[in-house]
Amino acid sequence: MGISGDFGQIPPQAPPARPPRRENPAAAPGTADGGATSPLAVPLEQAARILAAMGARHASVENLRRDLEAGAPVNTDGTVNLVHYAAWLIREAASRGD
């Protein structure tokens, strides 16, 4: 059973429009790529903004520095690998029984 009728030529459709780009609250100002950041190397100030934007209540540069002094992992250039930092936070919370 097929569809009958004279449909003629169907004009090609344009690809769907991309949704407007949302402003990234954690984006570094003035970056050409809209603030895209690798989570593997984030400056402390930006890491605090990212964590706060994600709901971390105590995210601040001061608290990040305290964590680094307490043994949180840091890259050789002083940036933070957010994946390693999150794993460190989980280990710390587990060792305290949080």
TAHUSUL-V839218 format. One record per residue. RES is the residue in one small letter. PSI is psi in radians with two decimals (none if undefined). BURIAL is 1 if it has 9 or more other C-alpha atoms within 8 Angstrom, else 0. D_FIRST is the distance of its C-alpha to the first C-alpha in whole Angstrom. Layout:
BEGIN
RES&PSI&BURIAL&D_FIRST ; RES&PSI&BURIAL&D_FIRST
END
This chain:
BEGIN
m&2.12&0&0 ; g&3.11&0&4 ; i&2.27&0&7 ; s&2.76&0&9 ; g&2.89&0&13 ; d&1.74&0&16 ; f&-0.23&0&17 ; g&-2.78&0&20 ; q&2.32&0&21 ; i&2.13&0&21 ; p&2.56&0&25 ; p&2.52&0&26 ; q&2.53&0&27 ; a&2.62&0&30 ; p&2.67&0&30 ; p&2.52&0&31 ; a&2.50&0&35 ; r&2.49&0&37 ; p&2.67&0&38 ; p&2.52&0&42 ; r&2.24&0&44 ; r&2.54&0&46 ; e&2.27&0&50 ; n&1.96&0&51 ; p&-0.35&0&54 ; a&0.05&1&56 ; a&2.50&1&55 ; a&2.23&0&58 ; p&2.47&0&59 ; g&0.20&0&59 ; t&2.44&0&57 ; a&-0.47&0&55 ; d&0.34&0&52 ; g&0.22&1&52 ; g&0.18&1&53 ; a&2.24&0&51 ; t&2.44&0&54 ; s&2.26&0&53 ; p&-0.08&0&54 ; l&-0.21&0&56 ; a&1.51&1&59 ; v&2.23&1&59 ; p&2.64&1&63 ; l&-0.79&1&64 ; e&-0.74&0&64 ; q&-0.63&1&60 ; a&-0.74&1&60 ; a&-0.72&1&62 ; r&-0.75&1&59 ; i&-0.84&1&56 ; l&-0.70&1&57 ; a&-0.71&1&58 ; a&-0.45&1&55 ; m&0.00&0&53 ; g&0.06&0&56 ; a&2.05&0&59 ; r&-0.49&0&61 ; h&0.40&0&64 ; a&2.04&1&63 ; s&2.79&1&66 ; v&-0.69&1&67 ; e&-0.77&0&70 ; n&-0.63&1&68 ; l&-0.74&1&67 ; r&-0.70&0&70 ; r&-0.74&0&71 ; d&-0.71&1&69 ; l&-0.71&1&69 ; e&-0.49&0&73 ; a&0.00&0&72 ; g&0.08&0&70 ; a&2.54&1&67 ; p&2.51&1&65 ; v&2.50&1&66 ; n&2.82&1&65 ; t&-0.43&0&68 ; d&0.11&0&67 ; g&-0.05&0&67 ; t&2.93&1&64 ; v&2.34&1&62 ; n&1.90&1&59 ; l&-0.51&1&57 ; v&-0.84&0&55 ; h&-0.67&0&59 ; y&-0.76&1&60 ; a&-0.73&0&58 ; a&-0.70&0&58 ; w&-0.77&1&62 ; l&-0.72&1&62 ; i&-0.77&0&60 ; r&-0.75&0&63 ; e&-0.79&0&65 ; a&-0.69&1&64 ; a&-0.66&0&63 ; s&-0.44&0&67 ; r&-0.18&0&68 ; g&0.34&0&66 ; d&none&0&64
END
